[in-house]
Amino acid sequence: MPLVDIELIEGVFDAAKKQTMIEKVTEAMVSIEGEAMRGVTWVRIKELKSGSWAIGGHPLTTAAVRQMAAE
């Protein structure tokens, strides 16, 4: 059974967007593995605290991610 983890910075995506991620990732896995795998395809969303994730040595905050998305 596939297990897909999605890691996000907290506060960036609302519940509806996270639900969409879950649905679309599940559909992608089913398209690869077949419909019989739908019931055993797990998708987990893990949210990390703002600033606890870094890129290039720079902590990434919720505000910074929102700013990137707006550009």
Distance bins in CASP14 RR format, pairs under 12 A and 6 or more apart:
PFRMAT RR
TARGET T0000
AUTHOR 0000-0000-0000
RMODE 2
METHOD distances of the structure
MODEL  1
1 29 0 0 0 0 1 0 0 0 0 0 0
1 33 0 0 0 0 1 0 0 0 0 0 0
1 36 0 0 0 0 0 1 0 0 0 0 0
1 37 1 0 0 1 0 0 0 0 0 0 0
1 38 0 0 0 0 0 1 0 0 0 0 0
1 39 0 0 0 0 1 0 0 0 0 0 0
1 40 1 1 0 0 0 0 0 0 0 0 0
1 41 1 0 0 1 0 0 0 0 0 0 0
1 42 1 0 0 1 0 0 0 0 0 0 0
1 43 0 0 0 0 0 1 0 0 0 0 0
2 25 0 0 0 0 1 0 0 0 0 0 0
2 26 0 0 0 0 1 0 0 0 0 0 0
2 28 0 0 0 0 0 1 0 0 0 0 0
2 29 1 0 1 0 0 0 0 0 0 0 0
2 30 0 0 0 0 1 0 0 0 0 0 0
2 31 0 0 0 0 0 1 0 0 0 0 0
2 32 0 0 0 0 1 0 0 0 0 0 0
2 33 1 0 0 1 0 0 0 0 0 0 0
2 34 0 0 0 0 0 1 0 0 0 0 0
2 37 1 0 0 1 0 0 0 0 0 0 0
2 38 0 0 0 0 0 1 0 0 0 0 0
2 39 0 0 0 0 0 1 0 0 0 0 0
2 40 1 0 0 1 0 0 0 0 0 0 0
2 41 1 0 1 0 0 0 0 0 0 0 0
2 42 1 0 0 1 0 0 0 0 0 0 0
2 43 0 0 0 0 1 0 0 0 0 0 0
2 44 0 0 0 0 0 1 0 0 0 0 0
3 25 0 0 0 0 0 1 0 0 0 0 0
3 26 0 0 0 0 0 1 0 0 0 0 0
3 29 0 0 0 0 1 0 0 0 0 0 0
3 37 0 0 0 0 0 1 0 0 0 0 0
3 40 0 0 0 0 1 0 0 0 0 0 0
3 41 0 0 0 0 1 0 0 0 0 0 0
3 42 1 0 1 0 0 0 0 0 0 0 0
3 43 0 0 0 0 1 0 0 0 0 0 0
3 44 1 0 0 1 0 0 0 0 0 0 0
3 46 0 0 0 0 0 1 0 0 0 0 0
4 21 0 0 0 0 1 0 0 0 0 0 0
4 22 0 0 0 0 1 0 0 0 0 0 0
4 24 0 0 0 0 0 1 0 0 0 0 0
4 25 1 0 1 0 0 0 0 0 0 0 0
4 26 0 0 0 0 1 0 0 0 0 0 0
4 27 0 0 0 0 0 1 0 0 0 0 0
4 28 0 0 0 0 1 0 0 0 0 0 0
4 29 1 0 0 1 0 0 0 0 0 0 0
4 30 0 0 0 0 0 1 0 0 0 0 0
4 32 0 0 0 0 0 1 0 0 0 0 0
4 33 0 0 0 0 0 1 0 0 0 0 0
4 37 0 0 0 0 0 1 0 0 0 0 0
4 41 1 0 0 1 0 0 0 0 0 0 0
4 42 1 0 0 1 0 0 0 0 0 0 0
4 43 1 0 1 0 0 0 0 0 0 0 0
4 44 1 0 0 1 0 0 0 0 0 0 0
4 45 0 0 0 0 1 0 0 0 0 0 0
4 46 0 0 0 0 0 1 0 0 0 0 0
5 21 0 0 0 0 0 1 0 0 0 0 0
5 22 0 0 0 0 0 1 0 0 0 0 0
5 25 0 0 0 0 1 0 0 0 0 0 0
5 42 0 0 0 0 1 0 0 0 0 0 0
5 43 0 0 0 0 1 0 0 0 0 0 0
5 44 1 0 1 0 0 0 0 0 0 0 0
5 45 1 0 0 1 0 0 0 0 0 0 0
5 46 1 0 0 1 0 0 0 0 0 0 0
5 47 0 0 0 0 0 1 0 0 0 0 0
5 48 0 0 0 0 0 1 0 0 0 0 0
6 12 0 0 0 0 0 1 0 0 0 0 0
6 13 0 0 0 0 1 0 0 0 0 0 0
6 17 0 0 0 0 0 1 0 0 0 0 0
6 18 0 0 0 0 1 0 0 0 0 0 0
6 19 0 0 0 0 0 1 0 0 0 0 0
6 20 0 0 0 0 0 1 0 0 0 0 0
6 21 1 0 1 0 0 0 0 0 0 0 0
6 22 0 0 0 0 1 0 0 0 0 0 0
6 24 0 0 0 0 0 1 0 0 0 0 0
6 25 1 0 0 1 0 0 0 0 0 0 0
6 26 0 0 0 0 0 1 0 0 0 0 0
6 28 0 0 0 0 0 1 0 0 0 0 0
6 42 0 0 0 0 0 1 0 0 0 0 0
6 43 1 0 0 1 0 0 0 0 0 0 0
6 44 1 0 0 1 0 0 0 0 0 0 0
6 45 1 0 1 0 0 0 0 0 0 0 0
6 46 1 0 0 1 0 0 0 0 0 0 0
6 47 0 0 0 0 1 0 0 0 0 0 0
6 48 0 0 0 0 0 1 0 0 0 0 0
7 13 0 0 0 0 0 1 0 0 0 0 0
7 18 0 0 0 0 0 1 0 0 0 0 0
7 21 0 0 0 0 0 1 0 0 0 0 0
7 44 0 0 0 0 1 0 0 0 0 0 0
7 45 1 0 0 1 0 0 0 0 0 0 0
7 46 1 0 1 0 0 0 0 0 0 0 0
7 47 1 0 0 1 0 0 0 0 0 0 0
7 48 1 0 0 1 0 0 0 0 0 0 0
7 49 0 0 0 0 0 1 0 0 0 0 0
7 52 0 0 0 0 0 1 0 0 0 0 0
7 53 1 0 0 1 0 0 0 0 0 0 0
7 60 0 0 0 0 0 1 0 0 0 0 0
8 14 0 0 0 0 0 1 0 0 0 0 0
8 17 0 0 0 0 1 0 0 0 0 0 0
8 18 1 0 0 1 0 0 0 0 0 0 0
8 21 0 0 0 0 1 0 0 0 0 0 0
8 22 0 0 0 0 0 1 0 0 0 0 0
8 44 0 0 0 0 0 1 0 0 0 0 0
8 45 1 0 0 1 0 0 0 0 0 0 0
8 46 1 0 0 1 0 0 0 0 0 0 0
8 47 1 0 1 0 0 0 0 0 0 0 0
8 48 1 0 0 1 0 0 0 0 0 0 0
8 49 0 0 0 0 0 1 0 0 0 0 0
8 50 0 0 0 0 0 1 0 0 0 0 0
8 52 0 0 0 0 0 1 0 0 0 0 0
8 53 0 0 0 0 1 0 0 0 0 0 0
8 60 0 0 0 0 0 1 0 0 0 0 0
8 62 0 0 0 0 1 0 0 0 0 0 0
8 65 0 0 0 0 1 0 0 0 0 0 0
9 45 0 0 0 0 0 1 0 0 0 0 0
9 46 0 0 0 0 0 1 0 0 0 0 0
9 47 1 0 0 1 0 0 0 0 0 0 0
9 48 1 0 1 0 0 0 0 0 0 0 0
9 49 1 0 0 1 0 0 0 0 0 0 0
9 50 1 0 1 0 0 0 0 0 0 0 0
9 51 1 0 0 1 0 0 0 0 0 0 0
9 52 0 0 0 0 1 0 0 0 0 0 0
9 53 1 0 1 0 0 0 0 0 0 0 0
9 54 0 0 0 0 0 1 0 0 0 0 0
9 55 0 0 0 0 0 1 0 0 0 0 0
9 59 0 0 0 0 0 1 0 0 0 0 0
9 60 1 0 0 1 0 0 0 0 0 0 0
9 61 1 0 0 1 0 0 0 0 0 0 0
9 62 1 0 1 0 0 0 0 0 0 0 0
9 63 0 0 0 0 1 0 0 0 0 0 0
9 64 0 0 0 0 1 0 0 0 0 0 0
9 65 1 0 1 0 0 0 0 0 0 0 0
9 66 0 0 0 0 1 0 0 0 0 0 0
9 68 0 0 0 0 0 1 0 0 0 0 0
9 69 0 0 0 0 0 1 0 0 0 0 0
10 18 0 0 0 0 0 1 0 0 0 0 0
10 45 0 0 0 0 0 1 0 0 0 0 0
10 46 0 0 0 0 1 0 0 0 0 0 0
10 47 1 0 1 0 0 0 0 0 0 0 0
10 48 1 0 0 1 0 0 0 0 0 0 0
10 49 1 0 1 0 0 0 0 0 0 0 0
10 50 1 0 0 1 0 0 0 0 0 0 0
10 51 0 0 0 0 1 0 0 0 0 0 0
10 52 0 0 0 0 1 0 0 0 0 0 0
10 53 0 0 0 0 1 0 0 0 0 0 0
10 60 0 0 0 0 0 1 0 0 0 0 0
10 61 0 0 0 0 0 1 0 0 0 0 0
10 62 1 0 0 1 0 0 0 0 0 0 0
10 63 0 0 0 0 0 1 0 0 0 0 0
10 65 0 0 0 0 0 1 0 0 0 0 0
10 66 0 0 0 0 0 1 0 0 0 0 0
11 17 0 0 0 0 0 1 0 0 0 0 0
11 18 0 0 0 0 0 1 0 0 0 0 0
11 45 0 0 0 0 0 1 0 0 0 0 0
11 47 1 0 0 1 0 0 0 0 0 0 0
11 48 0 0 0 0 0 1 0 0 0 0 0
11 49 0 0 0 0 1 0 0 0 0 0 0
11 50 1 0 0 1 0 0 0 0 0 0 0
11 51 0 0 0 0 0 1 0 0 0 0 0
11 61 0 0 0 0 0 1 0 0 0 0 0
11 62 1 0 1 0 0 0 0 0 0 0 0
11 63 0 0 0 0 1 0 0 0 0 0 0
11 65 0 0 0 0 1 0 0 0 0 0 0
11 66 0 0 0 0 1 0 0 0 0 0 0
11 69 0 0 0 0 0 1 0 0 0 0 0
12 18 0 0 0 0 1 0 0 0 0 0 0
12 21 0 0 0 0 0 1 0 0 0 0 0
12 45 0 0 0 0 0 1 0 0 0 0 0
12 47 0 0 0 0 1 0 0 0 0 0 0
12 48 0 0 0 0 0 1 0 0 0 0 0
12 49 0 0 0 0 0 1 0 0 0 0 0
12 50 0 0 0 0 1 0 0 0 0 0 0
12 51 0 0 0 0 0 1 0 0 0 0 0
12 53 0 0 0 0 0 1 0 0 0 0 0
12 60 0 0 0 0 1 0 0 0 0 0 0
12 61 0 0 0 0 1 0 0 0 0 0 0
12 62 1 0 1 0 0 0 0 0 0 0 0
12 63 0 0 0 0 1 0 0 0 0 0 0
12 64 0 0 0 0 1 0 0 0 0 0 0
12 65 1 0 1 0 0 0 0 0 0 0 0
12 66 1 0 0 1 0 0 0 0 0 0 0
12 67 0 0 0 0 0 1 0 0 0 0 0
12 68 0 0 0 0 1 0 0 0 0 0 0
12 69 1 0 0 1 0 0 0 0 0 0 0
12 70 0 0 0 0 0 1 0 0 0 0 0
13 19 0 0 0 0 1 0 0 0 0 0 0
13 20 0 0 0 0 1 0 0 0 0 0 0
13 21 1 0 0 1 0 0 0 0 0 0 0
13 22 0 0 0 0 0 1 0 0 0 0 0
13 45 0 0 0 0 1 0 0 0 0 0 0
13 47 0 0 0 0 1 0 0 0 0 0 0
13 62 0 0 0 0 0 1 0 0 0 0 0
13 65 0 0 0 0 1 0 0 0 0 0 0
13 66 0 0 0 0 0 1 0 0 0 0 0
13 69 0 0 0 0 1 0 0 0 0 0 0
14 20 0 0 0 0 1 0 0 0 0 0 0
14 21 0 0 0 0 0 1 0 0 0 0 0
14 45 0 0 0 0 0 1 0 0 0 0 0
14 47 0 0 0 0 0 1 0 0 0 0 0
14 66 0 0 0 0 0 1 0 0 0 0 0
15 21 0 0 0 0 0 1 0 0 0 0 0
15 22 0 0 0 0 0 1 0 0 0 0 0
15 45 0 0 0 0 0 1 0 0 0 0 0
15 47 0 0 0 0 0 1 0 0 0 0 0
16 22 0 0 0 0 0 1 0 0 0 0 0
16 23 0 0 0 0 0 1 0 0 0 0 0
17 23 0 0 0 0 0 1 0 0 0 0 0
17 24 0 0 0 0 0 1 0 0 0 0 0
17 45 0 0 0 0 0 1 0 0 0 0 0
17 69 0 0 0 0 0 1 0 0 0 0 0
18 24 0 0 0 0 0 1 0 0 0 0 0
18 25 0 0 0 0 0 1 0 0 0 0 0
18 43 0 0 0 0 1 0 0 0 0 0 0
18 44 0 0 0 0 0 1 0 0 0 0 0
18 45 1 0 1 0 0 0 0 0 0 0 0
18 46 0 0 0 0 0 1 0 0 0 0 0
18 47 0 0 0 0 1 0 0 0 0 0 0
19 25 0 0 0 0 0 1 0 0 0 0 0
19 26 0 0 0 0 0 1 0 0 0 0 0
19 43 0 0 0 0 0 1 0 0 0 0 0
19 45 0 0 0 0 1 0 0 0 0 0 0
20 26 0 0 0 0 0 1 0 0 0 0 0
20 27 0 0 0 0 0 1 0 0 0 0 0
20 43 0 0 0 0 0 1 0 0 0 0 0
20 45 0 0 0 0 0 1 0 0 0 0 0
21 27 0 0 0 0 0 1 0 0 0 0 0
21 28 0 0 0 0 0 1 0 0 0 0 0
21 43 1 0 0 1 0 0 0 0 0 0 0
21 44 0 0 0 0 0 1 0 0 0 0 0
21 45 1 0 0 1 0 0 0 0 0 0 0
21 46 0 0 0 0 0 1 0 0 0 0 0
21 47 0 0 0 0 0 1 0 0 0 0 0
22 28 0 0 0 0 0 1 0 0 0 0 0
22 29 0 0 0 0 0 1 0 0 0 0 0
22 41 0 0 0 0 1 0 0 0 0 0 0
22 42 0 0 0 0 1 0 0 0 0 0 0
22 43 1 0 1 0 0 0 0 0 0 0 0
22 44 0 0 0 0 1 0 0 0 0 0 0
22 45 1 0 0 1 0 0 0 0 0 0 0
23 29 0 0 0 0 0 1 0 0 0 0 0
23 30 0 0 0 0 0 1 0 0 0 0 0
23 38 0 0 0 0 0 1 0 0 0 0 0
23 41 0 0 0 0 0 1 0 0 0 0 0
23 43 0 0 0 0 1 0 0 0 0 0 0
23 45 0 0 0 0 0 1 0 0 0 0 0
24 30 0 0 0 0 0 1 0 0 0 0 0
24 31 0 0 0 0 0 1 0 0 0 0 0
24 41 0 0 0 0 0 1 0 0 0 0 0
24 43 0 0 0 0 1 0 0 0 0 0 0
25 31 0 0 0 0 0 1 0 0 0 0 0
25 32 0 0 0 0 0 1 0 0 0 0 0
25 38 0 0 0 0 0 1 0 0 0 0 0
25 41 0 0 0 0 1 0 0 0 0 0 0
25 42 0 0 0 0 0 1 0 0 0 0 0
25 43 1 0 1 0 0 0 0 0 0 0 0
25 44 0 0 0 0 0 1 0 0 0 0 0
25 45 0 0 0 0 1 0 0 0 0 0 0
26 32 0 0 0 0 0 1 0 0 0 0 0
26 33 0 0 0 0 0 1 0 0 0 0 0
26 34 0 0 0 0 0 1 0 0 0 0 0
26 35 0 0 0 0 0 1 0 0 0 0 0
26 37 0 0 0 0 1 0 0 0 0 0 0
26 38 1 0 0 1 0 0 0 0 0 0 0
26 39 0 0 0 0 1 0 0 0 0 0 0
26 40 0 0 0 0 0 1 0 0 0 0 0
26 41 1 0 1 0 0 0 0 0 0 0 0
26 42 0 0 0 0 1 0 0 0 0 0 0
26 43 1 0 1 0 0 0 0 0 0 0 0
26 44 0 0 0 0 0 1 0 0 0 0 0
27 33 0 0 0 0 0 1 0 0 0 0 0
27 34 0 0 0 0 0 1 0 0 0 0 0
27 35 0 0 0 0 0 1 0 0 0 0 0
27 37 0 0 0 0 0 1 0 0 0 0 0
27 38 0 0 0 0 1 0 0 0 0 0 0
27 41 0 0 0 0 1 0 0 0 0 0 0
27 43 0 0 0 0 0 1 0 0 0 0 0
28 34 0 0 0 0 0 1 0 0 0 0 0
28 37 0 0 0 0 0 1 0 0 0 0 0
28 38 0 0 0 0 0 1 0 0 0 0 0
28 41 0 0 0 0 1 0 0 0 0 0 0
28 43 0 0 0 0 1 0 0 0 0 0 0
29 35 0 0 0 0 0 1 0 0 0 0 0
29 36 0 0 0 0 0 1 0 0 0 0 0
29 37 1 0 0 1 0 0 0 0 0 0 0
29 38 0 0 0 0 1 0 0 0 0 0 0
29 39 0 0 0 0 0 1 0 0 0 0 0
29 40 0 0 0 0 1 0 0 0 0 0 0
29 41 1 0 1 0 0 0 0 0 0 0 0
29 42 0 0 0 0 1 0 0 0 0 0 0
29 43 0 0 0 0 1 0 0 0 0 0 0
30 36 0 0 0 0 1 0 0 0 0 0 0
30 37 1 0 0 1 0 0 0 0 0 0 0
30 38 1 0 1 0 0 0 0 0 0 0 0
30 39 0 0 0 0 1 0 0 0 0 0 0
30 40 0 0 0 0 0 1 0 0 0 0 0
30 41 1 0 0 1 0 0 0 0 0 0 0
30 43 0 0 0 0 0 1 0 0 0 0 0
31 37 0 0 0 0 0 1 0 0 0 0 0
31 38 0 0 0 0 0 1 0 0 0 0 0
31 41 0 0 0 0 0 1 0 0 0 0 0
32 38 0 0 0 0 0 1 0 0 0 0 0
32 41 0 0 0 0 0 1 0 0 0 0 0
33 39 0 0 0 0 0 1 0 0 0 0 0
33 40 0 0 0 0 1 0 0 0 0 0 0
33 41 1 0 0 1 0 0 0 0 0 0 0
34 40 0 0 0 0 0 1 0 0 0 0 0
34 41 0 0 0 0 1 0 0 0 0 0 0
35 41 0 0 0 0 0 1 0 0 0 0 0
46 52 0 0 0 0 0 1 0 0 0 0 0
46 53 0 0 0 0 0 1 0 0 0 0 0
47 53 0 0 0 0 0 1 0 0 0 0 0
47 62 0 0 0 0 0 1 0 0 0 0 0
47 65 0 0 0 0 0 1 0 0 0 0 0
48 54 0 0 0 0 0 1 0 0 0 0 0
48 59 0 0 0 0 0 1 0 0 0 0 0
48 60 0 0 0 0 1 0 0 0 0 0 0
48 61 0 0 0 0 0 1 0 0 0 0 0
48 62 0 0 0 0 0 1 0 0 0 0 0
48 65 0 0 0 0 0 1 0 0 0 0 0
49 59 0 0 0 0 0 1 0 0 0 0 0
49 60 0 0 0 0 0 1 0 0 0 0 0
49 61 0 0 0 0 1 0 0 0 0 0 0
49 62 0 0 0 0 1 0 0 0 0 0 0
50 59 0 0 0 0 1 0 0 0 0 0 0
50 60 0 0 0 0 1 0 0 0 0 0 0
50 61 1 0 1 0 0 0 0 0 0 0 0
50 62 1 0 1 0 0 0 0 0 0 0 0
50 63 1 0 0 1 0 0 0 0 0 0 0
50 64 0 0 0 0 1 0 0 0 0 0 0
50 65 0 0 0 0 1 0 0 0 0 0 0
50 66 0 0 0 0 0 1 0 0 0 0 0
51 57 0 0 0 0 0 1 0 0 0 0 0
51 58 0 0 0 0 1 0 0 0 0 0 0
51 59 1 0 1 0 0 0 0 0 0 0 0
51 60 1 0 0 1 0 0 0 0 0 0 0
51 61 1 0 1 0 0 0 0 0 0 0 0
51 62 1 0 0 1 0 0 0 0 0 0 0
51 63 0 0 0 0 1 0 0 0 0 0 0
51 64 0 0 0 0 1 0 0 0 0 0 0
51 65 0 0 0 0 1 0 0 0 0 0 0
52 59 1 0 0 1 0 0 0 0 0 0 0
52 60 0 0 0 0 1 0 0 0 0 0 0
52 61 0 0 0 0 1 0 0 0 0 0 0
52 62 0 0 0 0 0 1 0 0 0 0 0
53 59 1 0 0 1 0 0 0 0 0 0 0
53 60 1 0 1 0 0 0 0 0 0 0 0
53 61 0 0 0 0 1 0 0 0 0 0 0
53 62 0 0 0 0 0 1 0 0 0 0 0
53 64 0 0 0 0 0 1 0 0 0 0 0
53 65 0 0 0 0 1 0 0 0 0 0 0
54 60 1 0 0 1 0 0 0 0 0 0 0
54 61 0 0 0 0 0 1 0 0 0 0 0
54 64 0 0 0 0 0 1 0 0 0 0 0
55 61 0 0 0 0 0 1 0 0 0 0 0
55 64 0 0 0 0 1 0 0 0 0 0 0
55 65 0 0 0 0 0 1 0 0 0 0 0
55 68 0 0 0 0 0 1 0 0 0 0 0
58 64 0 0 0 0 1 0 0 0 0 0 0
59 65 0 0 0 0 0 1 0 0 0 0 0
60 66 0 0 0 0 0 1 0 0 0 0 0
60 67 0 0 0 0 0 1 0 0 0 0 0
60 68 0 0 0 0 1 0 0 0 0 0 0
61 67 0 0 0 0 1 0 0 0 0 0 0
61 68 0 0 0 0 0 1 0 0 0 0 0
62 68 0 0 0 0 0 1 0 0 0 0 0
62 69 0 0 0 0 0 1 0 0 0 0 0
63 69 0 0 0 0 0 1 0 0 0 0 0
63 70 0 0 0 0 0 1 0 0 0 0 0
64 70 0 0 0 0 0 1 0 0 0 0 0
64 71 0 0 0 0 0 1 0 0 0 0 0
65 71 0 0 0 0 0 1 0 0 0 0 0
END
